Amino acid sequence: MKAKIFLCLWMIFFIACSDDSISFNANDAEAVSVKAYFSRLGDSTNTRVKADTILPTDSILLIALIEPSRSIRMENFYWQIDNGKKFSEFSHRTLVSQSGMHVAKFVLLDRFADTLSDSVTFWTAPIPVLDLENFIPRNGSEISANAKISFAWNALETNPFAETNYHFSLRCGKKILADTILSSPQFSPKFSLPSLENCTWEVYAQDDFARVSFDTLRANFVTESADSSSRGATLFRIQSALSQNEKFEFQLWNSKKEIISADSLLIDWDNSLLTMKNLPAGNYRIFFRHEKFHDYQSDTISFAVKSRQISSYAISIQDTIKPYILCNDCENNTFLFRDTLKFSIIENGPAISPKKIRVVIDGEAYSAWEILNDTLQIFTAEISPALISHPITISVTDQAGNFSKEQFSLSPKNLCVQTFSDTLVEKNTTLKIPIQNACPHLTPKRFFWDIDGDGSWDGEAAADGKQSAEKTFSGSLFQNPEMTIRVYIQYESGARFENHFTLYVNGVSG
């Protein structure tokens, strides 16, 4: 037992006297540091900075450097901008469009709960913003031509690190009176305004970073006459779904319902604005329509002209007229069977898109058609033969949304009724015209002939159990060089089918 105690004491003494020390020396520790930078994405120099001014559209890359390396044991690390959301990344890409000063901080916590951090600062410079609510003169103001006028407006936001200028322009009628750059948000012209004119002024802001305000302040006013004339003017603001560069025509009446010639007026067209000058004071009526697309028209508007003043009216030009669908060479919306069926689509507006046309035959959508100019052609090759008429539905929607739908029918293919093909005869020659039933499952009741195409029978015969009949017609009935001969069979079932051919008469002049 004493030997064991002695051995332990000897080992403690031996370790204590050893040249190798296992104690911690603070001077031997490596210092760990965190450094934060950022750079603009798209900057070819990849310059890293601690502070800078950026644009709202600039994307930046936040960069954290750990020295001597990232190999130290970390419990957590993150980027945080303005005490907002945390991003656990050493390099974080972001875009901060909100104007003002921003601080981005990188934080690192090691295993001993020590906190290391560094930060960068950047200023997001604002794009100029104009106040679109508060300005003078107000939109729609009436201003005397001999009055002194001043224009003023507000800038809601500008860049304190940049100079902001204002591009101001003033136009009355078609004449530009001012087009200048201002350093302050106001303008006082030294010239007089013209009488009885519609004037428009505009302002937009731009700083020396070449950033332009998103919105342009735009307002209108009219000027009154400075003399004692009893005449006045009227401004019409035409509102239309068509392009502003389109032209319109009008008709003007006075209170006596007399048409006033445009040649007696001073007229100024400016896109969708029409100014009429030199009108005697009184009551008038006016009607507008598009110069090319006559479906676009206004109601008849009553208005008054006041002495030495310009009145303003808003005119709405709309297309409320639906397209018309008419069949060509048909009778009571019914076609005799032929290779091509033609329809006229009457629309006095912009051309109708084929996507706005729908054809349905026998209850199914039908695609074998085309439209050329205003003519719709339906090709019948894909229509299945039938012993009853084929119902046809055509629907059309014009550019303004007006909808039309019409019903037509196509007589069945000439499967049951047979007669001549197109035939040539000499003048005054008698002609025996046959009718033959080619459908044995149907029983004929009567046969009919229509020679002159007037819809009335020129001959008929009872079937009496027969499948065919023929009738001879005098050449005196053939007075035209080209005639359509129609033949019909009425069946016991109530069905009635028909056929036709063209008779060419030699020796008859048209």
NORGIZI-V342900 format. One record per backbone hydrogen bond with DSSP energy under -0.5 kcal/mol. NH is the residue of the N-H (numbers start at 1). CO is the residue of the C=O. If there is no record, write none. Layout:
nh: {NH;NH}
co: {CO;CO}
//
This chain:
nh: {5;6;7;8;9;10;11;12;13;14;15;16;17;18;21;26;28;29;33;35;37;38;39;41;43;44;46;49;52;54;56;58;60;61;62;62;63;64;65;67;67;72;74;75;76;78;79;80;81;82;82;84;87;89;92;94;96;97;100;102;104;105;105;106;107;108;109;110;111;113;116;118;120;121;122;123;124;124;125;125;129;131;132;135;136;140;141;141;143;143;145;147;151;152;153;154;156;156;157;160;162;165;166;167;168;168;169;170;171;172;173;175;177;177;178;180;182;186;187;193;199;199;200;201;202;203;204;206;207;208;210;213;214;217;219;221;222;223;224;225;232;233;234;235;236;236;237;237;238;238;239;239;240;241;246;249;251;252;253;254;255;257;260;261;264;265;266;267;268;270;273;274;275;276;276;277;277;279;281;282;284;285;286;287;289;290;290;291;294;295;296;297;297;298;301;301;303;305;308;309;311;311;313;315;315;317;317;318;318;320;320;322;324;326;326;328;331;334;335;341;343;344;345;345;346;346;347;356;357;358;360;361;362;364;366;369;370;372;373;375;376;376;377;377;378;379;380;382;383;390;391;392;393;394;395;396;397;398;401;404;406;408;409;410;411;411;415;416;418;418;423;425;427;428;429;431;433;433;434;435;436;437;438;438;440;442;444;445;446;447;448;449;450;458;459;461;463;466;469;471;473;477;478;479;483;485;485;486;486;487;488;489;490;491;491;492;494;497;499;501;503;503;504;504;505;505;506;506;508}
co: {1;2;3;4;5;6;7;8;9;10;11;12;13;15;19;24;25;26;67;65;63;49;61;59;40;42;43;38;121;123;125;55;94;39;60;92;37;90;35;33;65;69;72;109;109;107;87;105;85;80;103;81;79;87;62;60;58;95;124;122;120;80;103;118;78;116;76;114;73;110;108;106;104;50;102;52;100;122;54;123;157;154;130;133;152;220;138;220;141;222;224;144;187;136;185;134;129;154;129;158;159;206;182;204;166;180;202;178;200;175;198;172;170;175;170;168;166;184;151;145;197;221;171;219;169;217;167;165;211;163;207;205;128;203;201;199;141;197;143;308;279;309;276;311;234;274;235;313;236;272;237;315;238;317;243;289;287;260;285;258;283;254;252;259;261;262;277;265;275;273;270;236;268;234;274;266;275;232;230;305;303;253;301;251;249;293;296;247;292;348;293;295;318;288;286;299;284;282;231;306;233;309;235;237;313;239;315;297;316;295;318;320;346;324;344;342;334;331;409;378;376;326;343;374;324;344;345;353;354;395;393;364;391;361;359;367;377;375;371;372;343;374;370;375;341;368;339;379;380;410;389;408;360;406;358;404;356;402;398;396;394;392;333;390;335;409;413;413;416;436;502;504;506;475;426;473;431;471;432;469;418;467;416;436;438;439;442;490;490;461;488;459;486;449;449;447;445;463;435;433;431;474;475;477;503;483;501;450;484;499;448;497;446;489;495;443;491;489;487;485;483;501;423;502;481;503;425;504;505}
//
